[in-house]
């Protein structure tokens, strides 16, 4: 019995030594295993880093009872992240893993991890361990790739929020009219008309404008008419005489009011209408006269004035009412005084914004924001407009717009949500979309953008950004179109069109460090050294932080040992 125990112990020791020797030999011969990574330099797309590892084992390498675990690990400053491991087994192992025979074999393993800051300068290593029975051994790490190209993260998420425009007009035209009525077939102006209310109001208006510092006379129109009954020749002469009398009256009142502009040629214009069919139709449409629709049909069927008059007279019952109620209103002259009301100057508006905001109307408050690039002043102006009218969607939306420029995203979303409650229109949906993007809520952003009924360039830009984020680069190119834009150039580059990206970015007039940096990346893709260095130099001069970024950006890996590159980024 003792001999048997000794023999079993010996056999067990031999097996352990065999196992150890086997996995030791696998570790020693590890360099005979071939590994390939696709892509050779890791990249991030749609916020993920994906790789495919292929391993090739030579004949007699993989022991029949061995289990090998390979864990790809991305190692970077400040941390490391593991991909899903692949487990391989020899042909005598009965577990459910990929089998590699003693005759050799290959495996392919795809996995992905979420991209994180810092990974742009990293190494992909394989951590390998082997086991047989109860013995295991960790092999030396094997570096298989560098990472991570992060160009797909260089998009601008801020996008193009939309301002709602003011309706401010510095010069607002207004008019005052006096009607001078005439008796049938007469052109003399009666004393009752000279003492009438219309003319009295016009006289007072002339005095008011003359005294006002912010009003100026723009001209006077005198239009005279005859009613559409009787011979045309007679009516032409009659309307002309009425016009002459009305013009003299207008000039007299302008002179009495001391309107100097009245002496200028063309200040008073005259017009005569022999038969006022247009006025006749308007009065008929607003009347309750019997056979009204029949008379209007006559007007639409016949253009000849004589035929019209005869056809209407044939409607005898209605014509009597027309002669009494309609035609007398058409025997008139109109004196119209046109005036320009001059608003505050830009300087006055900005002064009142601080010193006397109650002086400004809502349109002036909205306009004030366009007179400055100071975001705090813009906010002051838009909040003043909102205070004057809390239900003004333009004011509420524009408050959100300024919050977006200040990158105060939660406040912007609150303002846009309030605007949406006032009117759920395309502008507000677009702006909520960009606010959602800046909150990393891509699903909500997409929902807002796709709900826009009439998409414009801003909405398409939002969808283009989302397409870049989701690695749908061809879609992004289509969304951005041909108009030069930073994100449009990035989309072209990511879609494999570096030349198209260069053309678009070269036509973009933006003084931005990021634009110069992206152009340098494009130059590196085109192997255009001068273009790369010139733009990288401009980027670093505008923003010194670009130096550290370029040092770790694998887009410039070919230049890491270049003296000119070093001089730019040091």
MARLO-928322 format. One line per 4 residues: number of its first residue (from 1); their letters; for each residue x, y, z of C-alpha. Coordinates in steps of 0.05 Angstrom, whole numbers, always signed. Layout:
NUM> a> X,Y,Z  ...
This chain:
1> xxxx> +0,+0,+0  +56,+47,+17  +89,+33,-50  +24,+49,-86
5> xxxx> +19,+116,-51  +90,+134,-68  +78,+114,-140  +15,+157,-145
9> xxxx> +51,+216,-114  +106,+208,-164  +57,+205,-223  +20,+266,-197
13> xxxx> +85,+304,-191  +105,+284,-261  +38,+309,-287  +46,+375,-251
17> xxxx> +116,+383,-278  +90,+365,-347  +35,+417,-342  +84,+469,-318
21> xxxx> +133,+452,-372  +79,+455,-425  +52,+523,-407  +122,+548,-394
25> xxxx> +141,+526,-464  +78,+561,-493  +100,+624,-458  +172,+617,-482
29> xxxx> +148,+605,-554  +95,+660,-551  +132,+701,-602  +116,+648,-655
33> xxxx> +42,+666,-650  +21,+718,-701  -29,+772,-683  -63,+822,-728
37> xxxx> -108,+880,-708  -158,+915,-753  -154,+974,-756  -79,+978,-746
41> xxxx> -89,+1044,-710  -151,+1042,-667  -205,+1094,-681  -267,+1118,-646
45> xxxx> -334,+1122,-683  -402,+1133,-653  -369,+1139,-585  -339,+1069,-587
49> xxxx> -271,+1038,-601  -279,+974,-640  -225,+924,-659  -218,+856,-691
53> xxxx> -162,+812,-667  -137,+753,-709  -88,+703,-680  -49,+649,-717
57> xxxx> -17,+591,-680  +38,+549,-710  +39,+473,-711  +56,+439,-644
61> xxxx> +47,+503,-604  -21,+493,-572  -22,+436,-522  -82,+392,-525
65> xxxx> -102,+403,-452  -85,+478,-449  -133,+535,-440  -110,+604,-462
69> xxxx> -146,+669,-444  -129,+731,-484  -154,+798,-459  -142,+859,-503
73> xxxx> -130,+919,-458  -125,+992,-478  -74,+1025,-433  -70,+1100,-427
77> xxxx> -47,+1153,-378  -92,+1150,-318  -125,+1084,-332  -138,+1024,-375
81> xxxx> -200,+991,-404  -208,+918,-422  -243,+890,-483  -282,+826,-477
85> xxxx> -232,+769,-473  -227,+710,-519  -217,+640,-490  -183,+585,-530
89> xxxx> -174,+512,-514  -134,+452,-537  -168,+395,-572  -173,+351,-510
93> xxxx> -210,+404,-470  -284,+392,-468  -306,+463,-450  -345,+507,-499
97> xxxx> -289,+551,-525  -255,+561,-592  -210,+501,-604  -140,+506,-630
101> xxxx> -111,+439,-652  -40,+415,-643  -33,+422,-718  -42,+497,-710
105> xxxx> -101,+543,-724  -129,+613,-723  -182,+652,-686  -217,+718,-698
109> xxxx> -246,+760,-642  -284,+826,-648  -299,+871,-589  -312,+943,-572
113> xxxx> -309,+991,-513  -335,+1060,-499  -287,+1116,-517  -262,+1159,-459
117> xxxx> -218,+1220,-453  -145,+1201,-451  -152,+1142,-498  -126,+1185,-556
121> xxxx> -55,+1167,-532  -57,+1094,-515  -31,+1025,-530  -70,+961,-542
125> xxxx> -36,+903,-507  -56,+831,-502  -56,+802,-432  -49,+727,-440
129> xxxx> -54,+672,-389  -52,+596,-398  -74,+540,-353  -69,+465,-351
133> xxxx> -104,+427,-296  -93,+468,-233  -31,+506,-257  -33,+573,-292
137> xxxx> +17,+623,-319  +13,+695,-342  +51,+709,-406  +86,+774,-419
141> xxxx> +41,+829,-448  +41,+835,-524  +32,+904,-555  -9,+899,-619
145> xxxx> -33,+969,-636  -33,+1043,-619  -95,+1085,-607  -139,+1121,-612
149> xxxx> -154,+1166,-671  -209,+1211,-644  -222,+1255,-704  -296,+1236,-704
153> xxxx> -303,+1272,-637  -281,+1339,-666  -351,+1361,-685  -382,+1425,-659
157> xxxx> -446,+1405,-622  -467,+1477,-609  -499,+1482,-678  -541,+1539,-703
161> xxxx> -595,+1560,-654  -644,+1609,-687  -661,+1679,-665  -730,+1706,-678
165> xxxx> -725,+1774,-712  -750,+1840,-686  -798,+1883,-727  -765,+1948,-710
169> xxxx> -771,+2004,-761  -736,+2069,-747  -780,+2104,-798  -853,+2086,-794
173> xxxx> -900,+2115,-846  -969,+2138,-827  -1023,+2177,-862  -1083,+2221,-849
177> xxxx> -1140,+2227,-900  -1196,+2276,-912  -1254,+2260,-958  -1284,+2319,-998
181> xxxx> -1353,+2299,-1024  -1387,+2329,-1086  -1458,+2333,-1111  -1477,+2297,-1175
185> xxxx> -1445,+2328,-1237  -1414,+2384,-1195  -1341,+2400,-1182  -1346,+2460,-1135
189> xxxx> -1325,+2448,-1063  -1384,+2466,-1018  -1376,+2506,-954  -1403,+2448,-915
193> xxxx> -1343,+2407,-936  -1295,+2463,-918  -1325,+2464,-848  -1332,+2388,-844
197> xxxx> -1301,+2342,-793  -1253,+2308,-842  -1219,+2372,-861  -1217,+2397,-789
201> xxxx> -1182,+2333,-767  -1132,+2339,-825  -1116,+2411,-804  -1102,+2390,-733
205> xxxx> -1058,+2334,-758  -1017,+2382,-799  -1005,+2424,-736  -987,+2362,-695
209> xxxx> -935,+2338,-746  -906,+2407,-754  -894,+2413,-679  -867,+2342,-669
213> xxxx> -791,+2334,-668  -795,+2261,-690  -843,+2269,-749  -831,+2294,-820
217> xxxx> -877,+2305,-879  -866,+2255,-935  -916,+2279,-987  -989,+2291,-1003
221> xxxx> -1034,+2253,-1050  -1097,+2281,-1082  -1142,+2230,-1115  -1208,+2251,-1148
225> xxxx> -1265,+2209,-1175  -1330,+2209,-1212  -1383,+2156,-1201  -1393,+2104,-1257
229> xxxx> -1457,+2133,-1285  -1465,+2179,-1344  -1421,+2190,-1406  -1348,+2171,-1398
233> xxxx> -1323,+2236,-1431  -1364,+2278,-1383  -1339,+2239,-1323  -1266,+2247,-1345
237> xxxx> -1274,+2322,-1348  -1314,+2323,-1283  -1262,+2283,-1243  -1207,+2329,-1271
241> xxxx> -1243,+2391,-1246  -1255,+2360,-1178  -1180,+2343,-1175  -1160,+2415,-1191
245> xxxx> -1204,+2442,-1136  -1180,+2391,-1085  -1107,+2404,-1103  -1116,+2479,-1091
249> xxxx> -1150,+2463,-1024  -1092,+2418,-1003  -1040,+2469,-1022  -1077,+2523,-984
253> xxxx> -1079,+2482,-920  -1007,+2461,-926  -987,+2534,-934  -1028,+2555,-874
257> xxxx> -994,+2500,-833  -927,+2526,-857  -906,+2460,-887  -843,+2481,-924
261> xxxx> -837,+2415,-959  -900,+2431,-998  -859,+2478,-1041  -816,+2420,-1065
265> xxxx> -831,+2392,-1134  -869,+2327,-1130  -890,+2336,-1058  -963,+2340,-1079
269> xxxx> -985,+2287,-1130  -1052,+2283,-1164  -1092,+2227,-1195  -1161,+2225,-1227
273> xxxx> -1208,+2167,-1240  -1265,+2181,-1289  -1309,+2122,-1266  -1293,+2091,-1200
277> xxxx> -1312,+2019,-1214  -1262,+1993,-1162  -1295,+2035,-1108  -1363,+2014,-1133
281> xxxx> -1346,+1940,-1126  -1318,+1949,-1056  -1381,+1985,-1033  -1426,+1933,-1065
285> xxxx> -1388,+1875,-1031  -1399,+1907,-963  -1472,+1924,-976  -1537,+1887,-965
289> xxxx> -1569,+1910,-1030  -1619,+1863,-1063  -1589,+1828,-1124  -1519,+1843,-1097
293> xxxx> -1490,+1778,-1124  -1521,+1789,-1192  -1490,+1859,-1197  -1422,+1832,-1176
297> xxxx> -1428,+1778,-1229  -1440,+1833,-1281  -1375,+1867,-1259  -1337,+1802,-1267
301> xxxx> -1368,+1786,-1335  -1360,+1853,-1370  -1302,+1901,-1373  -1332,+1953,-1419
305> xxxx> -1358,+2010,-1373  -1418,+2026,-1419  -1440,+1953,-1420  -1432,+1949,-1345
309> xxxx> -1474,+2011,-1332  -1529,+1988,-1379  -1532,+1918,-1349  -1536,+1945,-1278
313> xxxx> -1590,+1995,-1298  -1631,+1938,-1325  -1636,+1912,-1254  -1685,+1968,-1240
317> xxxx> -1703,+1954,-1168  -1632,+1949,-1145  -1609,+2009,-1187  -1653,+2056,-1149
321> xxxx> -1619,+2036,-1083  -1551,+2041,-1117  -1566,+2111,-1142  -1586,+2133,-1072
325> xxxx> -1536,+2096,-1028  -1475,+2076,-1069  -1461,+2126,-1124  -1460,+2189,-1079
329> xxxx> -1402,+2159,-1039  -1361,+2155,-1103  -1366,+2229,-1120  -1306,+2252,-1081
333> xxxx> -1234,+2274,-1074  -1186,+2245,-1024  -1131,+2287,-993  -1079,+2242,-961
337> xxxx> -1021,+2271,-921  -963,+2221,-913  -916,+2228,-854  -853,+2192,-831
341> xxxx> -849,+2180,-756  -775,+2177,-738  -756,+2130,-681  -698,+2132,-633
345> xxxx> -627,+2127,-660  -584,+2066,-643  -546,+2108,-592  -610,+2131,-559
349> xxxx> -638,+2061,-556  -576,+2034,-521  -575,+2093,-474  -649,+2083,-455
353> xxxx> -637,+2009,-445  -597,+2027,-383  -624,+2094,-362  -698,+2092,-379
357> xxxx> -721,+2024,-404  -795,+2043,-398  -783,+2091,-456  -771,+2032,-503
361> xxxx> -826,+1992,-537  -821,+1917,-546  -794,+1922,-617  -741,+1972,-595
365> xxxx> -721,+1926,-538  -715,+1867,-586  -675,+1910,-634  -629,+1935,-579
369> xxxx> -600,+1865,-571  -576,+1866,-643  -535,+1929,-630  -484,+1895,-585
373> xxxx> -442,+1832,-582  -442,+1834,-506  -483,+1773,-485  -502,+1804,-419
377> xxxx> -529,+1866,-455  -567,+1822,-504  -598,+1784,-446  -617,+1850,-413
381> xxxx> -652,+1872,-477  -690,+1807,-489  -712,+1801,-416  -738,+1873,-421
385> xxxx> -778,+1853,-482  -804,+1791,-445  -822,+1835,-385  -862,+1881,-431
389> xxxx> -899,+1822,-461  -890,+1754,-426  -928,+1721,-483  -881,+1746,-537
393> xxxx> -850,+1682,-564  -795,+1721,-597  -771,+1751,-532  -775,+1684,-494
397> xxxx> -740,+1645,-550  -685,+1697,-556  -672,+1694,-481  -659,+1620,-492
401> xxxx> -615,+1636,-551  -569,+1679,-509  -566,+1626,-455  -542,+1579,-510
405> xxxx> -487,+1627,-529  -467,+1631,-456  -468,+1554,-453  -518,+1556,-396
409> xxxx> -556,+1498,-425  -607,+1482,-371  -629,+1555,-371  -633,+1554,-447
413> xxxx> -677,+1491,-446  -723,+1523,-395  -731,+1585,-439  -743,+1544,-502
417> xxxx> -794,+1500,-466  -831,+1563,-444  -830,+1588,-516  -856,+1520,-540
421> xxxx> -915,+1527,-494  -931,+1593,-528  -924,+1566,-599  -895,+1498,-616
425> xxxx> -864,+1521,-681  -804,+1498,-722  -756,+1550,-693  -768,+1528,-622
429> xxxx> -763,+1454,-640  -697,+1467,-674  -670,+1504,-613  -693,+1450,-565
433> xxxx> -657,+1401,-610  -590,+1437,-602  -601,+1445,-527  -613,+1370,-522
437> xxxx> -549,+1357,-562  -508,+1398,-514  -540,+1358,-457  -516,+1293,-491
441> xxxx> -589,+1272,-501  -581,+1251,-573  -648,+1213,-575  -687,+1275,-554
445> xxxx> -647,+1319,-603  -664,+1272,-660  -737,+1273,-641  -739,+1349,-640
449> xxxx> -703,+1356,-707  -744,+1303,-743  -809,+1336,-718  -793,+1401,-754
453> xxxx> -844,+1409,-810  -803,+1452,-857  -730,+1436,-844  -680,+1491,-859
457> xxxx> -604,+1492,-859  -602,+1496,-783  -645,+1434,-774  -604,+1396,-826
461> xxxx> -541,+1418,-790  -569,+1387,-726  -585,+1322,-761  -516,+1325,-793
465> xxxx> -483,+1330,-724  -523,+1270,-700  -502,+1231,-763  -429,+1245,-746
469> xxxx> -441,+1223,-674  -473,+1158,-700  -418,+1147,-751  -466,+1155,-810
473> xxxx> -417,+1199,-847  -448,+1195,-916  -514,+1219,-887  -477,+1275,-851
477> xxxx> -447,+1298,-917  -516,+1301,-948  -546,+1339,-889  -492,+1393,-890
481> xxxx> -496,+1402,-965  -449,+1446,-1004  -450,+1509,-962  -382,+1516,-927
485> xxxx> -385,+1495,-854  -337,+1467,-803  -379,+1405,-789  -391,+1396,-864
489> xxxx> -316,+1394,-875  -307,+1344,-818  -362,+1300,-848  -327,+1299,-915
493> xxxx> -261,+1280,-883  -293,+1224,-842  -328,+1200,-904  -262,+1192,-940
497> xxxx> -262,+1256,-981  -202,+1295,-955  -197,+1337,-1018  -271,+1357,-1012
501> xxxx> -259,+1373,-939  -201,+1418,-956  -241,+1455,-1009  -299,+1467,-961
505> xxxx> -256,+1488,-902  -214,+1535,-946  -279,+1571,-965  -300,+1580,-892
509> xxxx> -286,+1649,-864  -282,+1635,-789  -225,+1657,-745  -222,+1595,-701
513> xxxx> -166,+1553,-673  -208,+1491,-684  -217,+1508,-757  -142,+1514,-767
517> xxxx> -131,+1450,-728  -181,+1411,-771  -148,+1438,-834  -81,+1413,-807
521> xxxx> -112,+1344,-797  -138,+1346,-869  -69,+1365,-892  -39,+1305,-856
525> xxxx> -90,+1259,-890  -69,+1289,-957  +5,+1284,-939  +11,+1358,-953
529> xxxx> +65,+1378,-903  +65,+1453,-916  -10,+1458,-911  -9,+1416,-847
533> xxxx> +45,+1456,-812  +19,+1525,-833  -51,+1510,-806  -25,+1475,-744
537> xxxx> +19,+1535,-729  -41,+1582,-736  -83,+1537,-690  -29,+1536,-636
541> xxxx> -18,+1611,-641  -93,+1623,-630  -99,+1571,-574  -37,+1545,-539
545> xxxx> -76,+1484,-514  -74,+1458,-586  +0,+1442,-576  -13,+1388,-525
549> xxxx> -70,+1361,-567  -28,+1356,-630  +28,+1320,-592  -19,+1263,-575
553> xxxx> -60,+1263,-639  -45,+1202,-681  -67,+1240,-743  +2,+1272,-738
557> xxxx> +40,+1208,-721  +81,+1213,-785  +108,+1279,-761  +122,+1263,-687
561> xxxx> +198,+1262,-701  +196,+1320,-750  +235,+1380,-726  +186,+1430,-755
565> xxxx> +128,+1395,-721  +165,+1394,-655  +180,+1468,-661  +106,+1483,-670
569> xx> +80,+1441,-612  +135,+1452,-560
